[in-house]
Amino acid sequence: PQASPPTLPEEEHGERLVELHASFRELVTFFCTNSTIHGTIRLVCSSQNRLKTASWGLLLAGALGVLYWQFALLFEQYWRYPVIMTVSVHSERKLFPSVTLCDMNPHRPHLARHHLRVLDDFARESIYSLYRFNFSDSMDALGAEVPGPEPAFHLDRRIRLQRLRPLDGQNRVGFKLCNSTGGDCVERAYSSGVVAAREWYRFHYINILALLPAAHEDSHDSHFVFSCRYDDRDCHAQHFQTSHHPTYGSCYTFNGVWAAQRPGVTHRISLVLRAEQLDHLPLLSTKAGIKVMIHPQDHTPFLEHQGFSIRPGTETTIDIREDEVHRLGSPYGQCMDSTGSVDVQLLYNTSYTRQACLVSCFQHLMVETCSCGYFFYPLPAGAEYCSYMRHPAWGHCFHHLYQKLKTHQLPCTTRCPRPCRESSYKLSAGTSRWPSSTSADWVLAVLGEPSRRNPWPSSASINLAKVNIFYQELNYRTVDETPVYSVPQLLSAMGSLWSLWFGSSVLSVVEVLELLLDAIALTLLLCCRWLCGSRGQPRAATRVHPPSQRPASGPVAADTTSNAPGPGCL
């Protein structure tokens, strides 16, 4: 009788811990049959119809291509790190902001009165030569000169006020600033003669002040602030900080630590101020009034950028609304937080602001490029202020450097980011005549102002001004930068696209990863078999089994092999 074929042991019929398919065709067939991805089973069930198989293959390949194209667009937008602005409204008690007030009466320093008298004579000659007007009788008295040592100064008469070449048919007035050799000159030209005269006088004026010692006396008018009350309480001297501005004169900064309890004009700070023009410089200050700036506490006020003027003889009511801006840092943008640092040594002992950083950066570049510092800004350690007595060509150097700053050619813009948290104030003001014509006499008498002969004094003849500042509402807006795509939103968008094109879930992605791992493992196993077979002994001729004796196709266990190769193989 014919012997029956040997049977495999019972343990060989059981499942192995890790099994691999015998071929790539079998691997793909198994994946398409059991995958949860829509459309893959159509590649198997329609295998007898090659047209359908090819059509579904193209559809799946096209859907996969469109999916990854949309993924690329999504990641391209994500890596741009776009932000949107969200606005929210909050309500809480706020500290009253700082208020800086200047009398717009630049002083004549005692140590420079003689040099300023020489400059005034030079200005009188220049204006008379241009406009045939002599304002010697209209100038205020210079006052008696105080004896004492004056810095050596020689007025550079080569820098004179003159008519320049017309441009586009428009007459221009200005002055020229040349380099040390005189071969290269820049023109500071203005269409307005008033502006030209003021800028020309200001240039000579700061050259004189730059020679004064750092501790020279700056007189402050003790009668500038007549009265100050906040929320029915009197202000005291410790609530004010005094400073001096070369152009705006004596300045007072109100730094009260009071919190605004309630909004409205009844909870305000009210000040009565004197806008006097005694001992002033008529060519340097052409306006009479008070310079005001409202800014956050512990911030440096830059009056030339954000200040506004108040007219004498009026009562000005200013209401405040506060906005806060919260910016995102890297990678969504560049901003300066409270714990960060910038690549600029700040010259102000106050909180960080972008304007203070830009000024500090420009002053450092000014010292490096022109060997001296601009008089309106603080000095770095070891530097000195510019004056054509010590640096004859500093004006030419300053003009070129300042033009580069305005055209963003200096690195200061990138070195000085905006603060991550910034407060700003929106102001609205209303004015009325004060004191009125019927109450002017007794108001001026009570405040100690000299009596007026005119029973109906005009606002132009009154040197007083009243200012009321209050919160319009304690509600403040917060503007927050929010990412357009955060990581959860990015994953959600990717999942939506994957479901749109393949109708599957995260587990379907795991199935694809499993297919790739199986393919890699099968590739390594086949390569290992091929290498071991080529290194082993020559194989003996193998007998081909008839079809009836061939083993059934199915998964091959990873720890079993057919046609075992030579020693050292898996």
Buried (B, 14 or more C-beta within 10 A) or exposed (E): EEEEEEEEEEEEEEEBEEBBBBEEEBBBBBBBEEBEBBBBBBBBEBEEEEEBBEEBEEEBEEBEEEBEEBBEEBBEBBEEBEBEEEEEEEEEEBEBBBBBBBBBBBBBBBBBBEBBEBBBEBBBBBBEEBEEEEBEEEBEEEEEEEEEEBBEBEBBEEBBBBBBEEEEEEEBBBBBBBBEEEEEEBBBBBEEBEEBBBBBBBBBBBBBBBBBEEEBEBEBBEEBBBEBEBBEEEBEEEBBEEBBBBBBBBBBBBBBEBEBEEBEEEBBBBBBBBBBBEBBBBBBBEEBBBBBBBBBBEBBBBBEEBBBBBBBBBBBBBBBBBBBBBBBBEEBBBBBEEEEEBEBEBBBEEBBBBBBBBBBBBBBBBBEBBBBBBBBBBBBEEBBBBBBBBBBBBBBBBBBBBEBBEEEEBEBEEBBBBBBBBBEBEEEBEBEBBBEEEEBBEBBEEBEBEEBEEEEBEBEEBBBBBBBBBBBBBBBBBBBBEBBBEEEEBEEBBBEBBEEBBEBBEEBBEBBEEBEEBBEBBEEBBEEBEEBEEEBEEEEEEEEEEEEEEEEEEBBBBEEBEEEBEEEBE
